[in-house]
């Protein structure tokens, strides 16, 4: 029963990632390698909880083999009534054939410059989902007040539910 619930939770998270696609990437390891905070687009989310995405390679990065690091993806898009934050362990993929497969290119079409971009896979360990309640004020004054308060402090936006998921 618990495995069925975990599968159902993961399918829910996977569908929300596929709805939004773009996320803010941040990393949280303290070591000699730094990864810039950047906006990425999820290429694929597979059934074992791995999110695949591309990011630009920074000029001063040393990228060793089998380098794993803690990372976070924050999914949000204007017009969607939710945000999703996923944390996990990320890994840089260096094999050109894997990069071509994930990106969806055949070996003949492959024009990706692997000196400029990185393919990253991140295993989801934790996900936090927040859904906002649709508040519809009745009068123009209440609408104006509601927008002004949201402008002052985005934490005042009411939410209907906040769910946290753990994956192993």
C-alpha positions in Angstrom: 0.0 0.0 0.0 2.8 2.4 0.9 4.6 1.7 -2.4 1.4 2.4 -4.3 1.1 5.8 -2.6 4.8 6.6 -3.3 4.2 5.8 -7.0 1.1 7.9 -7.1 2.9 10.8 -5.4 5.8 10.6 -7.8 3.4 10.6 -10.8 1.8 13.7 -9.4 5.2 15.4 -9.0 6.2 14.3 -12.5 3.1 15.7 -14.0 3.6 19.1 -12.3 7.3 19.2 -13.6 6.0 18.4 -17.1 3.4 21.2 -16.8 5.9 23.9 -16.0 9.2 22.6 -17.4 11.3 25.6 -16.5 13.0 25.9 -13.1 15.6 27.9 -11.2 18.6 25.6 -10.6 20.7 26.1 -7.4 23.3 23.9 -5.9 24.1 23.6 -2.2 27.4 21.8 -1.8 30.3 23.7 -0.3 33.4 22.6 -2.2 35.8 24.0 -4.8 33.4 23.6 -7.7 30.8 26.3 -8.1 27.7 26.0 -10.3 25.9 29.2 -11.3 22.3 29.7 -10.3 20.5 29.6 -13.6 17.2 28.9 -15.3 17.0 25.4 -16.8 14.4 23.5 -18.7 13.5 19.9 -17.8 14.1 17.7 -20.8 12.8 14.4 -19.3 11.6 13.0 -16.0 11.9 9.3 -15.9 10.0 6.7 -13.9 12.8 6.2 -11.3 12.7 9.8 -10.2 15.4 11.4 -12.3 15.1 14.8 -13.8 17.4 15.5 -16.8 18.2 19.1 -17.9 20.9 21.1 -19.8 22.8 24.0 -18.3 25.6 26.2 -19.6 29.2 25.4 -18.6 30.9 28.1 -16.7 34.5 29.0 -17.8 36.2 28.3 -14.5 34.6 25.0 -13.6 36.6 21.8 -13.1 34.4 18.9 -13.8 35.7 15.6 -12.6 34.2 12.3 -13.4 31.6 10.8 -11.1 31.0 14.2 -9.4 27.8 14.3 -7.4 26.5 17.3 -5.6 23.3 18.5 -3.8 21.0 20.5 -6.0 17.6 22.1 -6.0 15.1 22.9 -8.8 12.4 25.5 -8.1 9.6 25.2 -10.6 7.3 28.2 -11.0 5.5 29.9 -13.9 3.2 32.8 -13.9 -0.4 31.8 -14.4 0.0 28.4 -12.8 -1.6 28.2 -9.3 1.3 26.3 -7.7 5.0 26.1 -7.2 7.2 23.0 -6.8 10.6 22.7 -5.3 12.6 19.4 -5.7 15.9 18.6 -4.0 18.3 15.8 -4.7 21.7 14.6 -5.8 22.8 15.7 -9.2 25.4 14.3 -11.5 27.1 15.6 -14.6 26.9 13.3 -17.7 29.9 13.3 -20.0 29.1 10.5 -22.5 28.1 12.0 -25.9 25.8 9.1 -26.8 23.8 9.5 -23.5 23.6 13.3 -24.2 22.3 12.7 -27.7 19.7 10.1 -26.5 18.3 12.4 -23.8 18.3 15.5 -26.0 16.7 13.4 -28.8 19.3 13.7 -31.5 20.7 11.0 -33.7 24.5 10.7 -34.0 24.3 12.3 -37.5 22.3 15.3 -36.2 24.4 15.9 -33.2 25.6 19.4 -33.3 25.8 20.0 -29.6 29.0 21.5 -28.4 29.7 19.6 -25.1 32.4 22.3 -24.3 29.6 24.8 -23.9 26.8 22.9 -22.2 26.4 20.2 -19.5 23.8 17.5 -19.2 22.8 17.1 -15.6 20.7 14.3 -14.1 19.2 14.9 -10.7 17.7 12.1 -8.5 14.7 13.5 -6.6 15.0 12.9 -2.9 12.5 15.5 -1.6 9.7 17.5 -3.2 7.6 20.4 -1.7 4.4 21.4 -3.5 2.5 24.5 -2.7 -0.9 25.3 -4.3 -2.5 28.7 -4.1 -6.2 29.2 -3.5 -8.0 31.2 -6.1 -9.3 34.3 -4.1 -11.8 36.4 -6.1 -12.6 39.6 -4.3 -16.1 40.9 -5.1 -15.6 44.7 -5.3 -13.0 46.8 -7.1 -11.7 48.1 -3.8 -11.1 44.6 -2.4 -9.4 43.6 -5.7 -7.1 46.7 -5.4 -6.4 46.0 -1.7 -5.7 42.3 -2.4 -3.2 43.1 -5.3 -1.5 45.8 -3.2 -1.0 43.4 -0.3 0.4 40.7 -2.7 2.7 43.3 -4.2 4.0 44.2 -0.7 4.6 40.7 0.5 4.2 37.6 -1.7 4.0 35.4 1.4 0.6 36.9 2.0 -0.8 35.0 -1.0 -3.1 32.4 0.6 -2.4 28.8 -0.1 -4.8 25.9 -0.1 -2.3 23.2 0.6 1.4 22.5 1.1 2.6 19.0 0.6 6.0 17.5 1.2 7.2 14.2 -0.3 10.2 12.1 0.5 11.7 9.7 -2.1 14.5 7.2 -1.6 
